[in-house]
Amino acid sequence: MEYRGKHYTVVQGIGPDAWKWTVYLDDNTVKSGLAATRKSAETSAIWAIDKALTKKPKPTPPKKFKLRHYRMQGLQLGDTGDAFPRLRAFA
């Protein structure tokens, strides 16, 4: 069977309540699973295809260290004072 351009199969297992679904996403990626009914196996295969094809948001870059952390301690960026005295105590 095919859904959204991806091929999937649903086959019955040995028992009456055993159905196996397999989704072929691309040449190297195959997802599969088991379900109790044929309909739930088809639904699981469709969900796997939908999940694989949804657009994933781009990761946001980490925020830059802000100068206000220095200013909160009464220091300027060029000061020779120890900006992280608690960290130095454990080193």
Secondary structure, DSSP 8 states (H G I E B T S, - for coil): -EETTEEEEEEE-SSTT-EEEEEE-SSS-EEEEEESSHHHHHHHHHHHHHHHHS------------THHHHHTT--TT--S-S-HHHHHH-
